[in-house]
């Protein structure tokens, strides 16, 4: 069954009151829908929206599955070396589609997964000590092969693999990179390493359904065919010419209107599922890096993505959500059916007041908390919408991923910015290259080292 979107509590005059999108503004958005979809279609025809075509690439899915089958049972660990879009999608899919606590108790001969998405030495060293190179597959992911964080990790784990395995290290390294450009491709070819290709027209934060996410998924046994089937169904729904039948268009237009017309610019994704918790991190990068831009006239635009997880954050953030500033819009994610539910036992003597829980399940409790929190925020006048998963499976997760990617591209058109570049990120990369002494960045090194960003007058010691 497909996902559903209910935005009743997002429209002004609804159960949440006067906060929300004016119905007439949504009518105007519906009229603009054809021009936005045409702009997206033109970009797709020009080869700029490669993520829309990824669900049709059955050959890549089969190649990942074939490789995974060829090494099945051989490795105890898979270590993914990547950052940002090369890591967040894989982490989110792992949480959603792998068995609970898979890292501590691998099942069915599937390896543990470590995603090394930082250069914190304590974390990197911990993985190095835990994942024996002799029983580990290292998947380095970088289109350019020049990402300082990922390549520093690769140098470390490559050295460990060579030290442990000698000339057999090549069997323990697989490379995911650009098809022809960058530093990793020639290195992989010179050493006969297994490689997978990220399409040139798919940027990192849109790459979860390329080998970036598919290869780890194949190794861990996710149902990739269902994942891609759900993504294709989600894409087709999100390209609908009918505004009211297009979930991505409605989500993007409503949230854009709340931002530019009402100052409601904090977008909170609030899944009521532990398995979907890391979709929050993936979505934060997707929205922040795509939509936080300057327009052609130099104006800074873009919403601030935020995340919460039910029920955990009922006890940490809902107080702010209910009575803090009216600057937030909420997207609840509700799950109707859980694959494994657990009954709550009857209370013992002395705890009779807990009898109301007897015979209920944890799934029922989780859903009740979701509905109750939505009602509490609605009563507090906070605009919100709900995405409902019939169940968490590869197909529904694939559909949700595509909803959000298309909604982000759609919102880019509404904000009048390029959703597919990241000049702010590039500036930080260049500064890092200078500080670390990369050849050709000597002037940047001098500029950064001479920059005055600290004054003893404003320092507490």
N, C-alpha and C positions, 0 to 999 in steps of 0.2 A: 504494500500500500504506500502511496506517495505521502510526502510531508504536507502539512496544512499550515496556512498562515491566517491568523485572526487578528485584525487590527482595529476592532471595535473601540478599544480604550485608547486609541491614538487620535481619534477624530473628535474635534471640539464639539461639546454638547453631548458627548457620550457619558458612560458611567463615571468617568473620572472628572467630569465637569468641563470648565472652560479652558483648561490647559490642553493643548493639542493642536492638531492641524485643522485649519478652517476647511470645511467641506468644499467651499468654492475654490480654494487653492488646489485641492486635489483634482477638481474638475479641470482647472487650467493645466495641471500636470498631465492629465489624461490627454488633453489636446496636443501637448508638446511631445507626447510619447512617440509618435511616428517620426518626428525629426531626430529624436535621440537614438532610436533604434536604427535609423538610416545612417547616422554618424558612426555607430558601432559597426554596422554592416560594411561601411566604407573602409573602416580601419581593419576589419577582418579580411576584406578582399585585398587590402594592401599588405597583408601578412603581419600585422601588428598584434593581433589578438590570438596568438597561437594556442593559448590555453583552451579556447573553445573547440579546437579540433583534436585535442589530445584524447578525449574519450573514444574517438574512432580509430585510434592507433592500436589495433589488436595485435599487430606484429611485435610491438614493444612489450606488451603484456606477456605474450607467449615466450619471448626471448628471456624475460626475467624468470618466468616459471621454469623454463628449460634449464637455465643456469642453476636455479635453486635446487632442482631435482638432481642435477649432476653432483652437487656437493652435500646433499641431504645426509645428516648424521655425522658429518665430518668435523663440524666446528661446534664448540661449546658456547662461543660468544661471537657476536657481530658488533664491531665498534664502528660507528658512523662518525666520521670526522667532517664536520660542516658547521655552519653558523647561519643564523637568520632563516631565510627561505630554504636553506639546505638542511635544516634541522627541525624547525618548529612543526611543519606538517607531518613529518615522520613521528615525532613525539606524540602529536595529537592522535594520529591513526593507531599508534601502538597502544595508547591508553584505551581507545575505543574498541579495538578489534582483537587485541591479544587477551588471553585469559588473565584474570585478576592475579596480581602478585607474580607475574611471569618472571620478573627479574630474579626472584628468590626461589622459584620452583618451576623451572622450565618443564614443558610437557611435550609429549609425542615426538621426542627427538629434536625439537626446535631449539635453537640457541637462545641465550639471553641477548638482550639488546642494550648497548650503551651508546648514547648519543652525546658526543663530546662537543658541546656547543659554547664553550667558553675557554679562555686561556688561564683561568684561575689555577695557579700551580698546585694547590691542594687537591682540587678536583681532578685535574689531568693526571697528577701523580697517583691518585687513588685508583683510577681506571688502569693505569700502567701496571700497578701492583696486583690488581684483581684479575685482569684479563691476560692469561698466559698466552704469549704470542704463538706458541706451538699449537694451540687449539682455538685460535681466534682468526676471524676474517676481518680485515680492515677495509672499509669502504670510504675512500676519500672523495668528497663532493665539492667541486669548484669549477664553474664554467671557465673562469679566467686562469685558474691555477696560480693566481697572484694574491689571493686573499690572505693577509698576514696571519690571521688567527688560525685558519684551517691549515695553511701550509706549515706553520710552526708545529702544529700538532702532528702533521704528517711526517715531518723530519724526525720527530721524537719516536713515533711508533714504528717508522721505517727502520730506524737504527736498532730498535729493540727486536724487530722481526728478523733483521739480518744477523744480529748477534745470536739469536736463538736457533734460527733455521738454516743459516748459511745460504747456499744458492737456492734453496727451496722457498725463500721468502716470497717469490713471485706468485706462488700458488695461494698466498694468504692476503693478497692485495687486489682489490677491484676498484676501478676508477670510473667515476661518473663526471663527465665534463662536456665541454662544447665539441661539436663534431669535427671542427678543423682548427679553431683558434685556441690561443692560450698556451701556457707552459706545460700543462699536464698531458695533453694529447701526445706530443712528440716523446715525452718521457715514457708514457705507457707503451707506445709502439716500439720504442727502442728496447724495452725490457720484456716485451711479449706479454703485457698484462691484459687481463680481461677488462674491456671497457664497455660503458653504456653512455648513450648520448642524450644530453638535454637539448631539446630543439632551440635553435638560435633565437626564435621569436617568442620564447617563453621565459619571462623574468623569474627570479628566485622566489618571490613571494607568491607567484602563480604556478609554481612548479611541482606541487605536491603530487599530482597525478602523472608525472613523468617518472623516469627511473629514479629520481631523487627519493620519492616515496614508495614506488612500486617494487624496487629491488629489495629493500629491507622487508617489505611486506611479503614478497615471495619467499624469502628466507625464513620468515616467521610463520608462514602458512595462512595469511589472510586470503580471503576470497577476492582476488583481484578482478575477476571477470564481473562479479556482482558490483564491486566498487565502481568500475567504469560504466557498467550499465546504469547504475543510479546517477552517475555524473552526466551521462548522455541524456537521461530523462529530465534531469534538473536543468540542463542547458536548453533543451527544447522548450520547456515551460517558460524559461527566463528570456527566450527570444520571441515569445508570443506577441503578435501585433496588437492584441487586446490588453490594454493597461490593467483592467480589473482581473485578468487571468494570469498576470505576470508577476510572480512574487518578488523578483529582484527589482522590477520597476517600482512597485508599491513601496517596498522597504527603502529604496534609495530616495525616491521622491519625497516620501513623508519625513524621513530624517533630515534631508536637505532643507525642506521647508521649516522644520522646527528649528534648525540651526540659524538660517539666514533671516527668518521672520520673527522668531521668538527668543533667540539666544539660548535655546536648549541644544547645547553642542557637545555634551558628554553622552556617549552612546554606550550603554551598559549591556553586555551580553551575559545572560544569567541562566546557565543550564542547570537544571535539577537532575544531575547525574554525575556521579564520580567518574564514570567512563568518558564523559564528554568534557571534562574539566579543562583539558589542554587545548581544546578547540578555541578557548578564550585567548590563549597566548598567540596561537596562529592568527586569529582574527585581529588582534591588536596590531601585529606587524602589517597585515594586509591593508587595514584601513589607514593606519598612521603613515606608513611609507608611501602609500598611493595617493592619499588625499591631502596630506599636510604640505601644501605648496604655496608658491606665489603665483598670482595671476599675471597676465601679460602687462598689467599696469602696476605691478609691484605689490599688490595687496596680499597679505597673508591670509589664507583660508584653510578650512578643513576642520572636521570634528575631532574630538578627543575620544578615542576608544578606551573602554575600561572593561573590567571583568569581575564577575562574582560567581560563586558556585554554591548552589543550594544543596544541603541545608547549611553548610558550613558558615557562609557569610551572612545568614540571618543573625548570627551572633557576633558579627563584627562590623557589618556595613549598613544593615537595613535601617538602623537609627538615623544615619545620615541620609539615606535614600528617602525616608518618610518625612523627615522634618528639616532637612537641610535645604540648600538653595534649589530653586526650581530650574535647574540647568541640565537635567538628566532625562533621557528617554530609555526605556528598558525593553529588552527583547528576552522574554522568558522562553526557555526551551523545556518542554514538558515531554515525558516519556510515558506512554500508556501501558506498555507491557514489558516486563523485565524477564530475561531468559531464565534467570534463577532467582526465585523469590524465597523468602524465609518467614515462617510464621512466628509471631511473638507469643511466648509461653504465658500461661496464667501466672499471676503473682503469688508468692508464698504468703503465709500468715504474717501480718504486720505491714503488708504493702497492699492492702485491699483497695486503696484508692486508685491503684493502677489497673484495676480490673477492666476499665474501658478499652485497654489495649489488647485484652485476651481475644484470640481468634483473628486479629488483624495481621497483616503482613507488613514487612518493612517497605515493600513497594507501595502499599496503600498509604503508609505513613509519609513516605517521600512525596507522593502525589498530593496528599492533603496539605503538606507544608507548601508545596508549590502554589496550589490554588489559594491557600490562605494568604501567602505573601503577596500574590498578585492582587487579591482583594484589598489587602491592607494598603498597598501603594495606590491602588485605584481610588480607595476612599480618601486617601491623602491628596488626591488631585494630581497624581503623577502619570503622564502619558506612557502607555506601554502596549506591547503586542506580544503574541504568543506563537511560536513555531512548535508544532506537535509532531513528535516521532511516534508512529505506531509501535515501533520497537527499534532498538539499536542493532543495526546489522550493516554489513558492508554497503548494501545498496542505499540505505537511508543516509549513511554518512557521506557517501559520494554525492548524493543529491544536495545535501546541506552545503558541502564544500562549494559546489558549483553555484548555488544560490548566492553565496556571499561573494564569490569572485565576480560574477556578472553584476551584482548590485554595486560593487566597488567601481567597476568600469563605468557603469551607468552614472554613478554619482560624480565621477570625474567629468563627464560631459556637462552635468548640471552646474558644477563649480567653475567650469571653464578652464580646467587645468589638464595637464598630461598625467594620467594616472599610472604611467608605466616608466617614468624616470625617477631618480632619487638624488638630485644634486646635493641635498644636505648631507646625505650619507657619504657621498664621494668626497666632500670636503674633509670629513674626518679621516677617511682612508688616506688621503694625500698627506695630511699632517702626521699620521702614524708612520707612513713610509719615511718621511723626513726625520722624525725623531729616532727611528730605528736604523738610519743610515743607509737606506736603499739608494743604489746608484742612480743618478739623474734627478735626485730630489734634494740636492745640497742647498739650493736656495730656500726651499721650504723648511729645511732643518734650521737654517739661520733665522728665518722669519719666526718660527715657532719658539725657538729658544730665546729670542729677544722680546717676545710678546710679554706685556706687563699685565698679568691677570691676578697678581697677588700683591697686596700692600700691607706691610707690618702694622699700619695704623688700624686695619680692619681684621686683625688676626687675634684670636684668643689662644693663649698658650699657658 
